[in-house]
Amino acid sequence: MEKQSVFATLSTISVKDKIERKGNLDYLSWANAWSMLKTNYPDTQRMVYESPFTGLNYFTDGTTAYVKVGILVNGWEHIDYLPIMDFRNNAIPLAKITSMDVNKAIQRSTAKAIAMHGLGLSLWTGEDIPEPTTTAPEVTAKSELIELTKDTEDWSRVSGYVAANKDKKFADLVEQISRKFILKANVQKELEKMHKK
């Protein structure tokens, strides 16, 4: 019963006056979440887990990395796993991760683990819905389509769009790009190579 009452208590606390905005997202900073949690449950503990293989405060699959943070309230621990990401919420390649990136991921993961206990949980609603990492080329009338080649000034923008969206199906990207450009087979092959890199 005690474990349920923690969630019941924390989920009724209003975080409205502590909400901050970054871009178009509302969030509760880890510092505000921690302060509100400790005010209600002073014995709360945070665990930042370390890899037993490296001794570092993050884990890796050899390509990217993630942090693991646990929040223990009244004997009940919630653990959050969060990728180490850049400002666009893309995973940072392992070789480019800095200690600042790790620190930011730990603080963000702390706020998420606290939310699993009920405090500010509603702010994470929809957080798992994928969003495009960059803006797709705008839609143009068929009569205004231009042929995309490596010589056109749009090449770097379109190839950058393809490279930044490697997590998406190539066919979907081609469909988006074809709304503005005529794509001949040789150009499509070049873009596909960039998508696979």
C-alpha positions as MATLAB code, in Angstrom:
seq = 'MEKQSVFATLSTISVKDKIERKGNLDYLSWANAWSMLKTNYPDTQRMVYESPFTGLNYFTDGTTAYVKVGILVNGWEHIDYLPIMDFRNNAIPLAKITSMDVNKAIQRSTAKAIAMHGLGLSLWTGEDIPEPTTTAPEVTAKSELIELTKDTEDWSRVSGYVAANKDKKFADLVEQISRKFILKANVQKELEKMHKK';
ca = [
       0.000    0.000    0.000;
       2.828    2.418    0.863;
       4.313    2.055   -2.634;
       1.009    3.030   -4.245;
       0.598    6.021   -1.945;
       3.931    7.485   -3.115;
       2.621    7.611   -6.681;
      -0.783    8.849   -5.510;
       0.865   11.635   -3.503;
       3.359   12.742   -6.144;
       0.975   12.587   -9.089;
      -1.355   15.105   -7.402;
       1.391   17.718   -6.875;
       1.066   20.560   -9.363;
       4.288   21.345  -11.212;
       2.655   24.123  -13.266;
       4.647   26.981  -11.724;
       7.941   25.053  -12.179;
       7.505   24.206  -15.862;
      10.116   25.648  -18.197;
      10.034   25.807  -21.980;
      12.768   24.842  -24.422;
      11.851   25.252  -28.083;
       8.306   23.958  -28.331;
       8.594   21.524  -25.394;
       7.586   21.948  -21.765;
       9.786   20.314  -19.158;
      10.451   20.127  -15.445;
      14.151   20.617  -14.694;
      15.859   17.889  -12.734;
      16.688   20.406   -9.961;
      13.039   21.405   -9.469;
      11.891   17.779   -9.647;
      14.535   16.711   -7.113;
      13.663   19.559   -4.747;
       9.930   18.784   -4.842;
      10.560   15.064   -4.383;
      12.963   15.529   -1.441;
      10.523   17.945    0.210;
       7.919   15.176    0.302;
      10.252   12.192    0.756;
      13.519   13.354    2.392;
      15.047    9.850    2.415;
      14.903    9.572   -1.381;
      18.114    8.406   -3.024;
      19.449    8.652   -6.559;
      21.683    5.985   -8.070;
      23.756    6.717  -11.167;
      24.839    3.307  -12.387;
      28.312    2.604  -13.743;
      29.299    0.044  -16.339;
      31.029   -2.918  -14.687;
      33.190   -3.258  -17.809;
      34.480    0.322  -18.069;
      33.786    1.829  -14.644;
      32.260    4.824  -16.461;
      28.867    6.321  -15.629;
      27.412    5.293  -18.979;
      26.927    2.102  -20.985;
      27.674    1.510  -24.651;
      26.823   -0.842  -27.491;
      30.068    0.168  -29.206;
      28.325    2.717  -31.435;
      26.314    4.981  -29.106;
      25.792    5.163  -25.349;
      23.137    5.541  -22.674;
      22.907    6.315  -18.969;
      21.067    4.391  -16.266;
      19.603    6.318  -13.321;
      17.526    4.943  -10.467;
      15.398    6.874   -7.956;
      14.614    5.066   -4.706;
      11.573    6.331   -2.760;
      10.407    4.443    0.331;
      12.159    1.276   -0.809;
      10.705    1.379   -4.334;
      13.160    2.067   -7.170;
      12.309    3.227  -10.665;
      15.133    3.053  -13.195;
      15.348    5.096  -16.386;
      17.604    4.321  -19.342;
      18.292    7.329  -21.545;
      20.422    7.582  -24.706;
      23.111   10.258  -24.696;
      21.690   12.672  -27.258;
      22.439   15.951  -28.979;
      20.149   19.008  -28.980;
      18.014   17.413  -31.726;
      17.469   14.265  -29.633;
      19.677   12.180  -31.916;
      22.046    9.664  -30.323;
      25.611   10.989  -30.285;
      28.225    8.644  -31.806;
      30.398    7.105  -29.086;
      33.604    8.762  -30.313;
      32.021   12.236  -30.034;
      30.505   11.952  -26.547;
      31.831   14.468  -24.013;
      31.529   14.472  -20.231;
      29.050   17.355  -20.587;
      26.834   15.198  -22.833;
      26.914   12.428  -20.216;
      26.093   14.892  -17.418;
      23.097   16.308  -19.320;
      21.798   12.803  -20.017;
      22.110   11.877  -16.324;
      20.168   14.976  -15.229;
      17.467   14.364  -17.830;
      17.276   10.704  -16.855;
      16.950   11.779  -13.209;
      13.872   13.859  -14.079;
      12.365   10.921  -15.998;
      12.997    8.440  -13.176;
      11.376   10.878  -10.724;
       8.402   11.190  -13.086;
       7.914    7.422  -12.953;
       7.175    7.898   -9.253;
       4.390   10.304  -10.297;
       5.889   13.814  -10.085;
       5.405   15.646  -13.396;
       4.655   12.432  -15.276;
       2.138   14.155  -17.551;
       4.959   16.224  -19.091;
       6.364   13.067  -20.687;
       3.113   12.190  -22.451;
       3.843   11.807  -26.159;
       7.603   11.773  -25.556;
       7.902    8.394  -27.259;
       6.198    9.559  -30.471;
       8.872    9.883  -33.155;
       9.405   13.296  -34.695;
      11.307   14.058  -37.879;
      14.887   15.097  -37.160;
      14.862   17.716  -39.900;
      12.237   19.419  -41.996;
      11.229   17.698  -45.216;
      11.464   19.705  -48.427;
       8.286   21.689  -48.966;
       5.563   20.469  -51.311;
       5.522   22.065  -54.757;
       3.038   21.860  -57.640;
       4.041   19.224  -60.260;
       4.532   21.915  -62.924;
       7.114   23.629  -60.715;
       9.258   20.550  -60.046;
      12.932   20.940  -60.873;
      15.398   18.195  -61.601;
      17.756   17.513  -58.720;
      21.388   17.024  -59.698;
      24.680   17.335  -57.858;
      25.190   20.649  -59.659;
      22.044   22.321  -58.327;
      22.253   24.550  -55.258;
      19.597   22.395  -53.524;
      21.859   19.315  -53.562;
      23.530   19.958  -50.194;
      20.192   20.639  -48.473;
      18.531   17.507  -49.873;
      21.544   15.245  -49.301;
      21.802   16.634  -45.743;
      18.132   15.793  -45.197;
      18.741   12.209  -46.343;
      21.864   11.842  -44.177;
      20.088   13.235  -41.094;
      17.172   10.800  -41.443;
      18.936    7.447  -41.676;
      16.449    6.027  -39.178;
      13.647    6.474  -41.743;
      12.893    4.230  -44.727;
      14.648    5.449  -47.852;
      11.443    5.037  -49.894;
       9.650    7.455  -47.546;
      12.431   10.023  -47.954;
      12.275    9.685  -51.755;
       8.524   10.272  -51.591;
       9.074   13.474  -49.579;
      11.843   14.752  -51.863;
       9.828   13.920  -55.008;
       7.222   16.449  -53.954;
       9.653   19.196  -54.896;
      12.224   17.596  -57.190;
      12.444   15.272  -60.150;
      14.729   12.403  -59.130;
      16.418   10.463  -61.909;
      17.714    6.952  -61.159;
      21.397    7.973  -60.907;
      20.625   10.755  -58.395;
      18.397    8.439  -56.397;
      21.285    5.924  -56.228;
      23.637    8.644  -54.908;
      21.147    9.603  -52.216;
      20.648    5.950  -51.292;
      24.415    5.583  -50.770;
      24.342    8.538  -48.352;
      21.386    7.010  -46.535;
      23.268    3.715  -46.055;
      26.567    5.275  -44.859;
];
